[in-house]
Amino acid sequence: MSTTRQAIAGARRLVVKVGSSALTTAGDGLDVSRLDALVDALCERIARDCQVVLVSSGAIGAGLAPLSLAKRPRDLASQQAAASVGQLALAHAYAESFGRYSLTVGQVLLTSDDVVRRAHYRNAQRTFDRLLALGAVPVVNENDTVATEEIRFGDNDRLAALVAHLIGADALVLLSDVDALYDGDPRDGATRKIAEVNGPSDVDGITVGMSSSGLGTGGMVSKLAAARTAAGAGIPVLLASAADAGKALASADVGTAFAAADSRLSARRFWLGYAADPSGVLKLDDGAVTAVVRRRRSLLAAGITGVEGDFQAGDVVDLATPAGRVVARGVVGFDAIELPELIGRSSHELPAEQRREVVHADDLVPLR
């Protein structure tokens, strides 16, 4: 067994994400037997002295049948209505199921604001730590009843990756209706299953698709993005089928394993790179790209060729190559309105009060 799988199998603090299609059906709503099977596997892992945080989709799917909706609605208001009904059913079902093992469930509903805003991020961190210390099982979902298009995570795969870093998890397990990552559509007999991903180059050129179940918002594209996010931040990831939850949570000898990067990002650097929403883009010349990405230097005005967006000093911005490819993210030290007069000019050409870094190296994260 690979060292990555060994690390996942032996993790003492684990985040597990399960998708809507593994828990619900469009016609009948929540499938309690599937949910119980998942909880059985989770409780076996908890019995091995492991703290588990469950990120569960399924609230909207669970609310369809009670509201006589034949399929997942497209408009946000109907989705929120279904989530408000389904969230109660889902929470109750988890409380009943974990109760069979005398375990208490704590529901945690998040919007992206809770991860993007530093103060909210720290509050969420403390809540998770306290719930786990008290022996409860946090069950997490996006707060679909109030999230808008501007603040929603978009899928719970990304949410799971963010939560995994937020709580300092030792590993992340993504469970869905697909048993592994393939180098194409798994329904095509010519595709190849990928058992181990040891670095970003192992998945370059792989074509994956969106969800086709009609219940979820993600699909393999979001799972691959979440796995790369977590692995790049130093957290090993296992992608497997919910039907194989028992093996995935016991020996981790199923699915696709993503090796963790050599070092784990600090909470601030992870927030900068993966959680914060950028408010603009700074275009850099080739020399500045090299300085920022390879030499980890601060960004100066001389290396900037263009400014996009409406941002203020202290906001997060993307840093892009001349071709527009985003290579880093950081906290900008100037308002957008100030920068056009500064870009391309050396520090000695600027007024004394403006001779400072546009993005300081301490507030900058190169992106994979």
MOJONOR-V953578 format. One record per residue. N is the residue number from 1. SS is DSSP state (A for helix, B for strand, O for the rest). BURIAL is I if it has 16 or more other C-alpha atoms within 10 Angstrom, else O. D_CENTER is the distance of its C-alpha to the mean C-alpha in Angstrom with 2 decimals. Layout:
# MOJONOR-V953578
n=N ss=SS burial=BURIAL d_center=D_CENTER
n=N ss=SS burial=BURIAL d_center=D_CENTER
This chain:
# MOJONOR-V953578
n=1 ss=O burial=O d_center=26.34
n=2 ss=O burial=O d_center=24.06
n=3 ss=A burial=O d_center=23.10
n=4 ss=A burial=I d_center=19.40
n=5 ss=A burial=I d_center=20.26
n=6 ss=A burial=O d_center=22.54
n=7 ss=A burial=I d_center=19.89
n=8 ss=A burial=I d_center=17.65
n=9 ss=A burial=I d_center=20.85
n=10 ss=O burial=I d_center=21.93
n=11 ss=O burial=I d_center=18.83
n=12 ss=O burial=I d_center=20.04
n=13 ss=B burial=I d_center=16.80
n=14 ss=B burial=I d_center=14.35
n=15 ss=B burial=I d_center=11.22
n=16 ss=B burial=I d_center=11.95
n=17 ss=B burial=I d_center=10.31
n=18 ss=B burial=I d_center=13.08
n=19 ss=O burial=I d_center=13.46
n=20 ss=A burial=I d_center=16.17
n=21 ss=A burial=I d_center=18.53
n=22 ss=A burial=I d_center=18.83
n=23 ss=O burial=I d_center=20.09
n=24 ss=B burial=I d_center=21.87
n=25 ss=B burial=I d_center=24.36
n=26 ss=O burial=I d_center=25.37
n=27 ss=O burial=O d_center=28.93
n=28 ss=O burial=O d_center=28.80
n=29 ss=B burial=I d_center=25.55
n=30 ss=B burial=I d_center=24.18
n=31 ss=O burial=O d_center=25.47
n=32 ss=A burial=O d_center=26.31
n=33 ss=A burial=O d_center=27.45
n=34 ss=A burial=O d_center=24.09
n=35 ss=A burial=I d_center=22.43
n=36 ss=A burial=I d_center=25.17
n=37 ss=A burial=O d_center=24.72
n=38 ss=A burial=I d_center=21.06
n=39 ss=A burial=I d_center=22.16
n=40 ss=A burial=I d_center=25.00
n=41 ss=A burial=I d_center=22.78
n=42 ss=A burial=I d_center=20.56
n=43 ss=A burial=I d_center=23.79
n=44 ss=A burial=O d_center=25.27
n=45 ss=A burial=I d_center=22.48
n=46 ss=A burial=I d_center=22.90
n=47 ss=O burial=O d_center=26.60
n=48 ss=O burial=O d_center=26.03
n=49 ss=O burial=O d_center=25.19
n=50 ss=O burial=I d_center=21.40
n=51 ss=B burial=I d_center=19.25
n=52 ss=B burial=I d_center=16.67
n=53 ss=B burial=I d_center=13.93
n=54 ss=B burial=I d_center=13.40
n=55 ss=B burial=I d_center=10.62
n=56 ss=B burial=I d_center=12.98
n=57 ss=O burial=I d_center=13.32
n=58 ss=O burial=I d_center=16.98
n=59 ss=A burial=I d_center=18.25
n=60 ss=A burial=I d_center=19.37
n=61 ss=A burial=I d_center=20.74
n=62 ss=A burial=I d_center=22.59
n=63 ss=A burial=I d_center=24.18
n=64 ss=A burial=I d_center=25.61
n=65 ss=A burial=I d_center=28.63
n=66 ss=A burial=O d_center=29.82
n=67 ss=O burial=O d_center=29.82
n=68 ss=O burial=O d_center=31.54
n=69 ss=O burial=I d_center=28.91
n=70 ss=O burial=O d_center=29.22
n=71 ss=O burial=I d_center=25.79
n=72 ss=O burial=I d_center=22.54
n=73 ss=O burial=I d_center=23.79
n=74 ss=O burial=O d_center=22.72
n=75 ss=O burial=O d_center=23.65
n=76 ss=A burial=O d_center=21.40
n=77 ss=A burial=O d_center=24.22
n=78 ss=A burial=I d_center=24.75
n=79 ss=A burial=I d_center=21.09
n=80 ss=A burial=I d_center=21.19
n=81 ss=A burial=I d_center=24.50
n=82 ss=A burial=I d_center=23.32
n=83 ss=A burial=I d_center=20.34
n=84 ss=A burial=I d_center=22.86
n=85 ss=A burial=I d_center=25.07
n=86 ss=A burial=I d_center=22.56
n=87 ss=A burial=I d_center=20.65
n=88 ss=A burial=O d_center=24.00
n=89 ss=A burial=I d_center=24.73
n=90 ss=A burial=I d_center=21.41
n=91 ss=A burial=I d_center=21.70
n=92 ss=A burial=O d_center=25.36
n=93 ss=A burial=I d_center=24.81
n=94 ss=A burial=I d_center=22.41
n=95 ss=A burial=I d_center=24.90
n=96 ss=A burial=I d_center=27.74
n=97 ss=A burial=I d_center=26.19
n=98 ss=A burial=I d_center=25.10
n=99 ss=A burial=O d_center=28.47
n=100 ss=O burial=O d_center=30.18
n=101 ss=O burial=O d_center=29.12
n=102 ss=O burial=O d_center=29.98
n=103 ss=O burial=O d_center=26.38
n=104 ss=O burial=I d_center=25.24
n=105 ss=B burial=I d_center=22.04
n=106 ss=B burial=I d_center=20.42
n=107 ss=B burial=I d_center=18.40
n=108 ss=B burial=I d_center=15.64
n=109 ss=B burial=I d_center=14.79
n=110 ss=B burial=I d_center=12.39
n=111 ss=O burial=I d_center=12.26
n=112 ss=O burial=I d_center=10.37
n=113 ss=A burial=I d_center=13.67
n=114 ss=A burial=I d_center=13.11
n=115 ss=A burial=I d_center=10.43
n=116 ss=A burial=I d_center=12.09
n=117 ss=O burial=O d_center=15.52
n=118 ss=A burial=I d_center=16.38
n=119 ss=A burial=O d_center=18.80
n=120 ss=A burial=O d_center=16.49
n=121 ss=A burial=I d_center=13.89
n=122 ss=A burial=O d_center=16.84
n=123 ss=A burial=O d_center=18.09
n=124 ss=A burial=I d_center=15.02
n=125 ss=A burial=I d_center=15.21
n=126 ss=A burial=O d_center=18.89
n=127 ss=A burial=O d_center=18.55
n=128 ss=A burial=I d_center=16.41
n=129 ss=A burial=O d_center=18.82
n=130 ss=A burial=O d_center=21.78
n=131 ss=A burial=I d_center=20.81
n=132 ss=A burial=I d_center=20.34
n=133 ss=A burial=O d_center=23.55
n=134 ss=O burial=O d_center=25.37
n=135 ss=O burial=O d_center=24.47
n=136 ss=O burial=I d_center=22.45
n=137 ss=B burial=I d_center=19.50
n=138 ss=B burial=I d_center=16.72
n=139 ss=B burial=I d_center=15.52
n=140 ss=B burial=I d_center=12.53
n=141 ss=B burial=I d_center=12.05
n=142 ss=B burial=I d_center=11.46
n=143 ss=O burial=I d_center=14.94
n=144 ss=O burial=I d_center=16.13
n=145 ss=O burial=I d_center=19.67
n=146 ss=O burial=I d_center=19.37
n=147 ss=O burial=I d_center=16.36
n=148 ss=O burial=I d_center=17.79
n=149 ss=O burial=O d_center=16.85
n=150 ss=O burial=O d_center=16.46
n=151 ss=O burial=O d_center=14.08
n=152 ss=O burial=I d_center=12.06
n=153 ss=O burial=I d_center=8.31
n=154 ss=O burial=I d_center=9.87
n=155 ss=O burial=I d_center=8.25
n=156 ss=A burial=I d_center=7.09
n=157 ss=A burial=I d_center=5.31
n=158 ss=A burial=I d_center=2.28
n=159 ss=A burial=I d_center=4.04
n=160 ss=A burial=I d_center=4.89
n=161 ss=A burial=I d_center=3.33
n=162 ss=A burial=I d_center=4.34
n=163 ss=A burial=I d_center=7.14
n=164 ss=A burial=I d_center=8.09
n=165 ss=A burial=I d_center=8.96
n=166 ss=A burial=I d_center=10.37
n=167 ss=O burial=I d_center=12.70
n=168 ss=O burial=I d_center=13.60
n=169 ss=O burial=I d_center=12.90
n=170 ss=O burial=I d_center=15.02
n=171 ss=B burial=I d_center=13.02
n=172 ss=B burial=I d_center=10.31
n=173 ss=B burial=I d_center=11.94
n=174 ss=B burial=I d_center=10.75
n=175 ss=B burial=I d_center=13.87
n=176 ss=B burial=I d_center=15.08
n=177 ss=O burial=I d_center=18.46
n=178 ss=O burial=I d_center=18.37
n=179 ss=O burial=I d_center=19.58
n=180 ss=O burial=I d_center=18.11
n=181 ss=B burial=I d_center=17.23
n=182 ss=B burial=I d_center=20.40
n=183 ss=O burial=I d_center=21.74
n=184 ss=O burial=I d_center=22.46
n=185 ss=O burial=I d_center=22.90
n=186 ss=O burial=I d_center=23.49
n=187 ss=O burial=O d_center=26.26
n=188 ss=O burial=O d_center=28.16
n=189 ss=O burial=O d_center=30.22
n=190 ss=O burial=O d_center=30.16
n=191 ss=O burial=O d_center=26.49
n=192 ss=O burial=O d_center=25.59
n=193 ss=B burial=O d_center=23.15
n=194 ss=B burial=O d_center=21.13
n=195 ss=O burial=I d_center=21.24
n=196 ss=B burial=I d_center=20.00
n=197 ss=B burial=I d_center=17.79
n=198 ss=O burial=O d_center=19.07
n=199 ss=O burial=O d_center=17.83
n=200 ss=A burial=O d_center=16.55
n=201 ss=A burial=O d_center=20.07
n=202 ss=A burial=O d_center=19.94
n=203 ss=A burial=I d_center=17.78
n=204 ss=O burial=O d_center=19.46
n=205 ss=O burial=O d_center=21.25
n=206 ss=O burial=O d_center=19.63
n=207 ss=O burial=O d_center=19.69
n=208 ss=O burial=I d_center=17.34
n=209 ss=O burial=O d_center=17.45
n=210 ss=B burial=O d_center=15.97
n=211 ss=O burial=I d_center=16.54
n=212 ss=O burial=O d_center=20.28
n=213 ss=O burial=O d_center=20.61
n=214 ss=O burial=O d_center=20.95
n=215 ss=O burial=I d_center=18.98
n=216 ss=O burial=I d_center=15.27
n=217 ss=O burial=I d_center=13.46
n=218 ss=O burial=I d_center=11.39
n=219 ss=B burial=I d_center=13.37
n=220 ss=A burial=I d_center=13.25
n=221 ss=A burial=I d_center=12.15
n=222 ss=A burial=I d_center=8.65
n=223 ss=A burial=I d_center=8.70
n=224 ss=A burial=I d_center=10.16
n=225 ss=A burial=O d_center=7.80
n=226 ss=A burial=I d_center=4.84
n=227 ss=A burial=I d_center=7.96
n=228 ss=A burial=I d_center=9.27
n=229 ss=A burial=I d_center=6.72
n=230 ss=A burial=I d_center=7.24
n=231 ss=A burial=I d_center=10.79
n=232 ss=A burial=I d_center=11.57
n=233 ss=O burial=I d_center=10.97
n=234 ss=O burial=I d_center=13.32
n=235 ss=O burial=I d_center=11.72
n=236 ss=B burial=I d_center=13.31
n=237 ss=B burial=I d_center=11.71
n=238 ss=B burial=I d_center=13.86
n=239 ss=B burial=I d_center=13.57
n=240 ss=B burial=I d_center=16.52
n=241 ss=B burial=I d_center=18.37
n=242 ss=A burial=I d_center=18.49
n=243 ss=A burial=I d_center=22.22
n=244 ss=A burial=I d_center=21.93
n=245 ss=A burial=I d_center=20.01
n=246 ss=A burial=I d_center=23.09
n=247 ss=A burial=I d_center=23.22
n=248 ss=A burial=I d_center=19.50
n=249 ss=A burial=I d_center=19.63
n=250 ss=A burial=I d_center=23.09
n=251 ss=O burial=O d_center=23.76
n=252 ss=O burial=I d_center=20.57
n=253 ss=O burial=I d_center=23.08
n=254 ss=O burial=I d_center=21.57
n=255 ss=O burial=I d_center=18.99
n=256 ss=B burial=I d_center=17.33
n=257 ss=B burial=I d_center=16.51
n=258 ss=B burial=I d_center=14.49
n=259 ss=O burial=I d_center=16.27
n=260 ss=O burial=I d_center=14.80
n=261 ss=O burial=I d_center=16.01
n=262 ss=O burial=O d_center=19.22
n=263 ss=O burial=O d_center=18.16
n=264 ss=O burial=I d_center=15.33
n=265 ss=O burial=I d_center=14.47
n=266 ss=O burial=O d_center=15.87
n=267 ss=A burial=I d_center=13.99
n=268 ss=A burial=O d_center=15.50
n=269 ss=A burial=I d_center=14.79
n=270 ss=A burial=I d_center=11.07
n=271 ss=A burial=I d_center=11.17
n=272 ss=A burial=I d_center=13.34
n=273 ss=A burial=I d_center=11.55
n=274 ss=A burial=I d_center=7.91
n=275 ss=A burial=I d_center=8.13
n=276 ss=O burial=I d_center=11.68
n=277 ss=O burial=I d_center=13.02
n=278 ss=O burial=I d_center=15.94
n=279 ss=O burial=I d_center=19.32
n=280 ss=B burial=I d_center=21.21
n=281 ss=B burial=I d_center=21.95
n=282 ss=B burial=I d_center=24.54
n=283 ss=B burial=I d_center=26.22
n=284 ss=B burial=I d_center=27.58
n=285 ss=O burial=I d_center=30.52
n=286 ss=A burial=O d_center=30.34
n=287 ss=A burial=O d_center=31.69
n=288 ss=A burial=I d_center=29.10
n=289 ss=A burial=I d_center=26.25
n=290 ss=A burial=O d_center=27.87
n=291 ss=A burial=O d_center=28.38
n=292 ss=A burial=I d_center=24.83
n=293 ss=A burial=I d_center=22.95
n=294 ss=O burial=O d_center=25.53
n=295 ss=O burial=O d_center=27.55
n=296 ss=O burial=I d_center=24.92
n=297 ss=O burial=I d_center=27.47
n=298 ss=O burial=I d_center=27.30
n=299 ss=B burial=I d_center=27.49
n=300 ss=O burial=I d_center=30.97
n=301 ss=A burial=I d_center=32.42
n=302 ss=A burial=I d_center=34.49
n=303 ss=A burial=I d_center=31.55
n=304 ss=B burial=I d_center=30.21
n=305 ss=B burial=I d_center=31.52
n=306 ss=B burial=I d_center=29.86
n=307 ss=B burial=I d_center=27.94
n=308 ss=B burial=O d_center=25.88
n=309 ss=B burial=O d_center=24.67
n=310 ss=O burial=O d_center=25.94
n=311 ss=O burial=I d_center=24.61
n=312 ss=O burial=I d_center=26.20
n=313 ss=O burial=O d_center=26.48
n=314 ss=O burial=O d_center=23.54
n=315 ss=O burial=I d_center=20.98
n=316 ss=B burial=I d_center=18.17
n=317 ss=B burial=I d_center=19.17
n=318 ss=B burial=I d_center=18.33
n=319 ss=B burial=I d_center=20.99
n=320 ss=B burial=I d_center=22.17
n=321 ss=O burial=I d_center=24.87
n=322 ss=O burial=I d_center=28.08
n=323 ss=O burial=O d_center=26.72
n=324 ss=O burial=O d_center=23.69
n=325 ss=O burial=O d_center=20.98
n=326 ss=B burial=I d_center=18.44
n=327 ss=B burial=I d_center=18.81
n=328 ss=B burial=I d_center=17.86
n=329 ss=B burial=I d_center=16.81
n=330 ss=B burial=I d_center=18.85
n=331 ss=B burial=I d_center=20.74
n=332 ss=O burial=I d_center=23.85
n=333 ss=O burial=I d_center=27.23
n=334 ss=O burial=I d_center=29.11
n=335 ss=O burial=O d_center=29.10
n=336 ss=A burial=I d_center=28.74
n=337 ss=A burial=O d_center=32.38
n=338 ss=A burial=O d_center=33.58
n=339 ss=A burial=I d_center=32.15
n=340 ss=O burial=O d_center=34.26
n=341 ss=O burial=O d_center=37.37
n=342 ss=O burial=I d_center=35.81
n=343 ss=O burial=I d_center=34.04
n=344 ss=O burial=I d_center=35.89
n=345 ss=O burial=O d_center=38.17
n=346 ss=O burial=O d_center=38.71
n=347 ss=A burial=I d_center=38.45
n=348 ss=A burial=O d_center=42.24
n=349 ss=A burial=O d_center=42.64
n=350 ss=O burial=O d_center=40.65
n=351 ss=O burial=O d_center=42.05
n=352 ss=A burial=O d_center=41.70
n=353 ss=A burial=O d_center=39.25
n=354 ss=A burial=I d_center=36.84
n=355 ss=O burial=O d_center=37.06
n=356 ss=O burial=I d_center=33.60
n=357 ss=O burial=I d_center=30.29
n=358 ss=O burial=I d_center=28.32
n=359 ss=B burial=I d_center=25.12
n=360 ss=O burial=I d_center=25.86
n=361 ss=A burial=I d_center=24.62
n=362 ss=A burial=O d_center=23.33
n=363 ss=A burial=I d_center=21.03
n=364 ss=B burial=I d_center=19.82
n=365 ss=B burial=I d_center=17.06
n=366 ss=B burial=I d_center=17.72
n=367 ss=O burial=O d_center=14.91
n=368 ss=O burial=O d_center=15.03
